[in-house]
Amino acid sequence: MKKKELTVLLGVIGIVLMMILPIPTWLLDILLVINISLALTILLVAMNTKEALQFSIFPSLLLITTLFRLALNISTTKLILSNGFAGTVVSTFGSWIANGQIAVGFIVFLILVVVQFIVITKGSERVAEVAARFTLDAMPGKQMSIDADLNAGLINEQQARERRRKVEREADYYGAMDGATKFVKGDAIASIIILIINLVGGFIIGMSMNGMGFTDALSTYSVLTIGDGLVSQIPALLISTASGLIVTRSSSEGNLASDLTEQLMSYPKLLYIVGGTVALLGIFTPIHILTTLPLAVLLFIAAYTMQKNMTRKQIEVEQQEEEQQIEEVRSPESVINLLQVDPIEFEFGYGLIPLADVQQGGDLLDRIIMIRRQCALELGLVVPVIRIRDNIQLKPNEYVIKIKGNQVGGGELLLNHYLAMSPGYEDESISGIETLEPAFGLPALWIDETTKERAELSGYTVVDPPSVVATHLTELIKKLAHELIGRQETKTLVDNLRENYPVLVDELIPSIMSIGDVQKVLAKLLREKISIRDLVTIFETLADYGQFTKDPDVLTEYVRQALSRQITQQFSQEGETLKVITVGPSLEKKIAESVQQSEQGSYLAMDPTSTQTVYQKLSEQVNRLLQSGQQPILLTSPTIRMYLRQVIERMMQDIPVLSYSELEPNVEIQSVGVVNL
């Protein structure tokens, strides 16, 4: 056995023997001083711990010190009742507090007992009980958090074990503290009982056995009783305070002293108010100004010093951050951050900063939120966060829109003007700066505030610059939505669907199709501006037909047919005739004959001459409809729809290509043109 362990064991045995064997007064004096020193040491250690587990031995130490203090009480009681003298320490404390006035000594002692028993001990007991309960209730959540961090790779197995062990130790510690505070409460009660025994028993023994008079007995045993009570209660009060500090200690980066000075002294302006209040008390109340003025001056000096130090520390922190940023830029690893590409970026020149600056009345951020909501409702797509930044390389009034780092659109804005688009005829009285509307490429004019009302009366469509940007951004997102949905975005949609339809998702993924296969189908739907909001129908169809084919083009056709009601409502109004351009038999036959089969699936291999003829014939029909103000829609049979789409996609991407099976039977269709070879 080591010397330290042997010393502790012998100390505990000695405490037990103190309750039985008589102790000489000189040894009792030494032990009483040791008791006070030990209590003060425990209090200082409790004040300097950063977290409760750093003093994990405290519950056991609390029990040992309580036992030691009770053993000393028993020893002093034996000496008081038998000899009428319990050593120099007890006599000194009793005489010092009483100071010739027994009643004053008793009142001081009772106040000390009340403070410990009602205020500190009871408060520590309640806090320890609540902390133990909350710690036990929080254990499952902490364990799950540790498991989640381990599964995510944020921590390794060793770190996970250490965290679990810490959680267990916290639960054990606060449970032990909940029980240990009961000893402190019992010790306070025992001290009161011992006080009564010493006083009453000593008074009786002094008069009956030692032949003392009433006054001598009362004086002698009262002083000894008060001294004994103070010698035991002062260490008890220190340890009770230490237990209260331990259980009320929240986790922080410093000890009590550093946290106290840092947090309490973080508001120098408040010290000015306190100093002024103290000075006013000396001026307008009977309290003399000489009493309050020194304290007020000290508060003002402390506030000024603190404010000066805070400013200096703030400058140092800013310098350190700048140096750290410079070091990060110089380090080789900083290049990795440049590899990150934002899904959507909106860059603008310095002249358009008021668009995004809320303090200058800019509402671009609010409009972008509405754009994301609109795309979610219309397309069923969660648009990624749009990065907004100014670019000094652009012209002052220029803006550009980028998708995955590549510019897909842009334009110039005049903030103090409005964009006016004519209704089809020009009004010579409306003058402005000629330009093109960026979203649709229509001719327009930038007009000033004075011309706005006259242009609206003339039938012009007048919009402000933020609306121009919002419209342009919305149209580009709709047009390129298929580029914004990747595997990660698809996984997010799948997880959201799994919350309400777990059986459907588990049947499809991953047994029938992978996330990548589903993403290809969704991208093809978005490419033709078909909303994927009805994921239930899409997944039901993929689960039905994914067992027979893995070709994303074929699966997309099955999904489009399942979404026939949605497609019908998208391209036709209820009660109106749907006007379409139909594909003639000769073109359908030519496309069907040009389809080639391969291991990866089928594809169209039409000769260039026939392809050029299709472009020419279709362009004639489309231009004729556009001139009459109608939306051109191409209608064909289900077997060749996807191949016809491949033919015209590069030249006429915005023209919808529908099949007969994608329209509801109750829709009235009128052919306004035929495309034949």
N, C-alpha and C positions, 0 to 999 in steps of 0.2 A: 504494500500500500504506500502511495506517495505521501510526502510530508504534508502537502496541502490537504489531502483527503483526511489524514489522521488528525490534523489540527481541527478541522470542522467537526469530526466525530467527537473528539474530546471536548470541544466547546459545547455541543448539545448535551453530552453527558454531564458536564459541569453545571449547565442550567438546571437540569433535573435535580442534581445534588443540592443546589442552592435552596430548593424548596424544603429540604429535609434537614440538612446539617446547619448548625449555627455558623455565622460568618463574622469574623472580627470587623470592627468598625473601619480600620484602615483599608482593608480589602474592599469593603462595601463602598467606601468613598471612591476608590479607583474604578470599580465596576459602574458606579453611577455616572462618572465622567465619561467612561467608555460608551455608555448607553447614549448620552447626549451627542458625543462625537459621531457615533454610528448613524444616528438619526439625521444629523446634519449632512453627513456624507451621502446618504441615500437621497436626500432632497436635492443636493447639487447634481448628482448623477442623473436624476429624473429630469432636471431642468436642461441638461446638455445632451439628451438623447434626441435623435432625429425622428425615430419612429419607435413604437412600443416594443417591437420584437428585439430591439437592441438591448433592452433590459428585461429579457424574458424570465430571468430568475426572480423577478420582483415578487410574484405571488408567494413563492416558498420563503423568500427572505422576509416578507411581511409576517408570515406565521412565526418564524423563528424569533424575530425581534419582539413580537407580541408576547411570546412565551418568556423571553428574556426579561421583558419589562414586568410581567406578572411575578416572575421569580424574585426580582428585586423588590417588588411591593411586599411580597410575603416576608422576605428577609428584614426589610425595614420595619414592618409591622411587629415581627417578633422582638426586635430590639427596642422599639418604642414601648411595647407593653411590658417587657421584662425589665429593662434597664432604665427606661425614661430618657434614653439617649441613642440616636441612630447614626452617629457620625457627624463629621464637620460639614459635609455637603448639605445634608438635610437641615441641620441647624442654621446654616448660613442662608439658605433659600427662605426658610421660614421667618427668620429675623429680618431679612432684607425686605421681604414683601410686607410683613405685618408692621415693621418699624414702630413697635410699641403700641400699635392699634390693632387688636385682634379682629375686630369687626371688619375693618378695611381689608385685612388679609383674606378673610373668608369670602368677602364679596368679589375680590379680584380672582380668587381661585374658582369660585362658582361661575363667573363670567367666562373664564378660560374653558371650563368643562362644557358650558352651554355652546360656545362657539365651535368646539370640536365635535360635540355630539350631534347638534341640530344642523349646523351649517355645513361643515366640511365632510364629516363622516357620512351623513345621510345623503348629501349630494353625490359624493363619490360612489356610494352604494348604488344609487339610482342610475348614474351614468354607466357604471360597469354592467348593470343588468341589461340596459338598453343596447349597449355596444355588443354584448354577447349575443343577444337575440338577433340583431341586424347582421352580425357576422355570420351566424349560422344560416340565416335566410339567404344571404348573398352567395353562399358556397356553390350551389348548383350553377348559377350564372357565371361565376368566375371560372369554374371547371370547364364549362362549355366554351368560354372565351379562349381559354388556353388551348383546348382541342382545335378550335377554329384557326387560331394562329399557327398551330403545328401543321394542320392540313394545308394551309395556304403557303407554307414554307417560310413564314416570317421568323420562326424560331426553330431550333433543332430539338432533338429528343432530350438532350441534357438540360437545356434551358426550360423545357416543359416540365421535367421532373422537379427542377428547383422551384418553379412557380407553384406547382401543386403542393410541394412540401411547405412553402411559405403560407399558402392558403390554409393548410391543415394546422400549422403552428399558430396562425392568427386565431383560428377557432378555439384551439386548446387554450391559448393564452387568455383570451377574453372570458372564456368559461371559468378558468381558474381565478381570474380577477373578480368575477362575480361572486365566487365563494369566499375569496380571501378578504373582501371588504366586510363580510359579516364578522370576522375576527376583530376588526378595528372597532366596529359597533359594540361588540361584546366587551372589548377592553375598556371602552369609555364607561359602560354600565358598571363593570367591576371596580373601576377607580372610585366611582361615587360610593359604592358599598363599602370599600376598604376605608374611605374617608370617614364614614359614619362609625365603623368599627373602631378605628384608631381613636376618634374623639371620645365616643361614649365609653369604650372599654378602658382607654387610658385614664379618663376622669375617675371611673369607678376604682380601678386598680390603684391609682395614685392616692386616693383618699382612704381606701379600706386596707390596703396592704402596705403602702409606703409611708403612711402617716402624714400625708401632705394636707395642707389646708385647702379650702375651696378655691381661694384665689390663686394659690400656687399651682394646684393641679390644673385649673383651667388655663392658666397662662402657659405652663410647660407643655402640656399635651396639645394645646391649640397650635402653638408654634411648630411643634414637631409634625403634627398632622398636615398643616399647610405646607411645610417644607417637603414632606414626603409626597404630597399630591402634586406639587409643582415639579419636583424632580422627575416624576413619572409622566405627568401630562405634557410637559414641554416636548420631550422626544416623541410622545404619541401624536401630538399636534403636527410636528415636522413630518412624520411618516404618513399621517393622514393626508397632509398637503401633497406629499410626493405621489401617493396613490391617485389623488385627484388629477394631478398633472399628467400622469401616465395614461389614464383612461380617457382624458379629454384631449390628448395630443393627436392632432391630425397629421397626415403624412406631408412632409415638406422637405426642402433641400437643406435646411439649417436647423440649429437647435433653438430652444426657447428664447435665449438672449438675442440671437441674430434676427430671428423672425420678429421679435417684439420691437426691436429698434428699426428694422427695415419697414415693417408694415405700419406701425404706429406713427413713425416719423416721416411718412411718405406724403404728408399734406402740410407743407410749411405755411400755406396761406391761412390754414385754420389756426395755427399758433399765433398769427397776428391778431385774429379775432379774440382768442383767449386772452392774450396779453392786454388788449384794449379793454376787455371786460373787467379784468383784474384792476387795471388802473382806474376805471370808472367807479369801481367799488370803493376805492380809497378816497375818491373826490366827493361822491354824492352820498356816502353813508358815514356813520360814526367811526368806521374803521379808518385809522389814520393813514394818510398818503405815504408816510415813511414805512408803513408795514407792507403795502401792496406794490409800491413803486419798484423796489429791487427785483421782485419776482416778475413784474411786467417787463422790465428791462431785459432780464434773463431770457424771457420767452421771445422777445423781439430779436435778440442776438441769435438765439437758437434757430428761429425761423429764417433769418437772413443767411446764416451759415448753411442750413439744410438746402435752401433754394439754390445757393451758389454751388454746393456739391452736386445737387441733382443736375444742374445745367452742365457742369463739368463731366459728369458720368455719361450724360446723353451725348455729348460731343465725342467722348471716347468710344462709346458704342457705335456711333455712326462711322467713325474712322475705322474701327475694327471691321464693320460690315463692308465698307468700301475695299479695305485691304483683302478681305476674304473673297469678295467678288473678283478682284484683280487676280488673286491666286487661282481661283477656279477657272478663269478665262485662260490663264497661262498653263494650267495643267492639261495633260494629254486627254484625260477623261472628259473634259468639257466639250469635246467635239461630238460626243455621243448625243448630247442634248440637241444638237443641230439636225440630227437624223429624224426627229419627230416632225411629222407632217400633219397639220390640222385638217380635219375633213372639209370644213367650210371656213373661208376667210373673207372678211370684208375690209379692204384697205382704202383709205381716202387721204387726200391732200390736206394741208393745214387749214385751208380755207373752209373745209367742211366739218371742222371740229365741233362747231355749235350743234350739228346734228346729233352727236352722241353725248354732248356735255349737258347733264341734267340741270346744272346751275344756270346755263344759258337758255333753258327752255327746250332742249333737245329731247325727243321722245323715241329715238331710234331703238333703244334697248327694249322699251315697252312694245314697239311694233314687231321686233324680232320674236318676242314671246308669243305674240298673237300669230305670227307666221308659223311657228312651230306647232301651235294648237291647231291652226287651220290645216296644215299638212297631215297632222295626226288624224283629224276627222275625215279629210277627203281621200288620203292615200293609205291610211293605216300605218304610216311610217313614223318612227320616232326620229326626228331630225337631230343630228348631233349638235353639240354646242357650237354656235357660230362665233369665231374669234374676230373681234373688232380691234383694229389698230390703225394709227395714223402712219403715213409713209411720206417722208420728206422728198423721196425721189419722184413722186407723182406731182402733177400740176396742182396748183392750189385748189381748183374746183373739180378735180378728177377723182373718180373712184373706180376700183376694180373688184371683181368677185372671183375667188379662186375655189376650185374643188380639188382637194388633195394636192395642193401646191401648184396647180395649173390654172392659168387664167381662162375663165369661160365667159366672162362678160365685163362690161364696164361702161362708163359714160362720163359726162360732165354735167354739173348742176350749177344753177345760179340761185343762191339762197334767197335773195330779195326779189325773186321773180316767181311766176307760175307757168306751168307747162300747159299750153292750150292746143288741143287737137280738133281739127275741123270736122264737122259732121258730114263731109262729102262735097261741100261747095265752099268756096273761099269768099270771105267778107273783106273787101278792100279796106274797110274802116278799121279792121283789126290788124295792127302792125306790131312786129316784134323781131326777135332774133331767131332766124330759121335754124331748126335742128331736127333730129330724129328721136322719136320716143324709143328709149333703150330696150324695153321689154318686147315690143312687137315690130319695131322698125318703121313705124308710121311717121309721116311728115308732121311736124308740130312747130309751135312758136313759143319762145320764152317772152312772156308779157309781164308788165309791171302791175302794181296794185291798182293804179288808176284805170287800166284797160280791162281788169278782171271782170267787173260786173257787166260791161258792154259785151265781152266775149261770151259770157254765160247766157245773156239774152239772145245772142245770135246763134245759139245752139252748140257752141264749142264745149268740149269736155275739158274742164280746167282742174288741175290737181297741183298740190304743193310739192316741193322737192322731197320731203320725207316719204310721201305717198309714191312718188316715182321710184325711189330706191326700194321701198317695200314691195311694190308690184314687180319690179325687175328681179329682185331676189326670190320672190315666190315662184315666178314663172321658171326661173333657172332650176330651182330645187325640184319642181314638178317634172321638168324636162329631163333632169339628170338624176332622178331619184334612184334609178337602178344602180348607179355608181356608189350611192351612199349606203346601200344595204350589203354588208359583208357577213361573214360567218359569226362574228361577235354580236352584231346587231340582230341577226337571226336568232342566236342563242338567247338574247334578251326577250325577244318576242315569244319564243318557245317557253321560256321559264314563266312568263306572265300568263300564257295560256294554260300551263300545267296547273296553276293554282285553282282553276275552275273546271278544267277538263283533263284530269290526270290520266284517265284510262285511254283517251284518244291519243294523247302525246306519247304515252308509254308503248302503245301498239305500233305507232309509226316510227318512232326514234328510239333506239338505233336499229331495231330488228329489220325494218323494211327499207328505210332511207336514212342517210346520214344528215347532219346539219348542213354540209356542203351541198347535197342534192336538193334539199328544201330551199336553200338560198338561191340556187340557180333558177328554180321555178318562180320564186317571188320576184327575183330581178327581172325575169322575162315579162311578168305581168306589169310591173312598174314601168318597164321600158315602153309599153304601149298605153301607159296612163290608166291601167286598171287597178282599182284600189284593192289592197290586201287586208283591209280592216276585218273582213269576215274570215278570220283564220280558221274558224271551226269548219266551215264548208270546204275551205281549201285543204285542210288536213284530212277531213273525211274522204274527199276525192282521192288524195294521194295515198291514203291507206287502202282504198279499194283497188286502184289501178297500179300502185307501185309494186305490187307482187308480180305483175306480168311484164313490165317494161321499166327500164331505168333511163330511157331517153328523156331529157328535160323538155325538149320541144313537144314530144307527144304528150307528156304529162301536163304540160301547160295548156294544151288544147283541151284535154279532159276537164281541167279546172275551169277554163273559160266557159265551157258548156254548162258546168255546174253553177256558174255565176251568171246564168243567162238573164235572170230578173234584174240583177244589178247592172249588167251591161246595157240592157234594154232601157232602163230608166236613165242611164248616163247619156245615151245618144238620142233619145226621143222623148218628147213631152206627151203626157197622157192626153189621149183624144186627138192627137195630131198625126198626120201621115208622115212616115219616115221616108224621105227622098234619098235614093242611093244611086250609085253607079254600079251596074252589074257587070260581071265578067262573062263574056260570050263563050259558047261551046268550043270554038277553035282555040282560044287562049287556054281554057281549062285543059283541053286535050294536050296542047303543047307542053304545059307545065307538068302534067301527069307523066308524060313520056320522058321528060328531062330529069326526073327524080332518080337518083342513084343510091344504091344500098352499100353500106360498108360495115365493118365491125363496130365502129363507133356510133352508127346510126345512119339515117338517110339524110341526103343533102341534094340541093338543086344544082344541076349542071347544064344551064341553058346557054346556047351559043350567043355571042355578042350581038349579032345582027338582030335576032329575035328580041333580045333584051332592050336594044335601042328602039325597036319598033313599039314595044310595050310602053316605054317611057314617053314616046311621042304621042301615041294614041291616048294614054292616060292624062298627059298634060293638057291636051285639048279639052277633054271633058272637065278636068279640075278647074281650069281657067274660066271656062264658061259658067260653072257654078259660082265661082268666086266673084265674077263680075255681076252676077245677079244677087249677090249677098247671101248665098246659101253655104252651109258647111258640107264640103264634099266627104262622102262616106263610100267606101268600096265594099261591095257585097259579093261573096263567092261561096262555093260549096265547102263543107267542112274538110274534105280530104286534101285540098290544095291551099287552104287559107294560110298556113304557116309558110309555105313555099312562096306564095305570092307576096307575102310580107317581106321575105328575104330579098325579093326582086326590087321592090320599090323603097326599101328601108333607107338606103343611102341617099337617094335623091329626094324622096317625099316622106320624111320621117313622121311628119305631123298628120298625115292622112290616116284615119282609122280604117282598118281592114277587118270586117266582120264576116262571120259565116251564118248560114241560115239557122243552124242549131243553137246559135248564141242569142237569138231573138225570140221573145215570147210569141206564142201563136196568135194572141189577140192584137198584135201590132200590125197595122195596115202599112204595107210597103209599096212605094211607087218608084219605078225605075225611070230616072231622068237621063240616062245615058248608058251605052253599052261599049265595052272595050273588047275588040276582036283583033286578031292578027290578019 
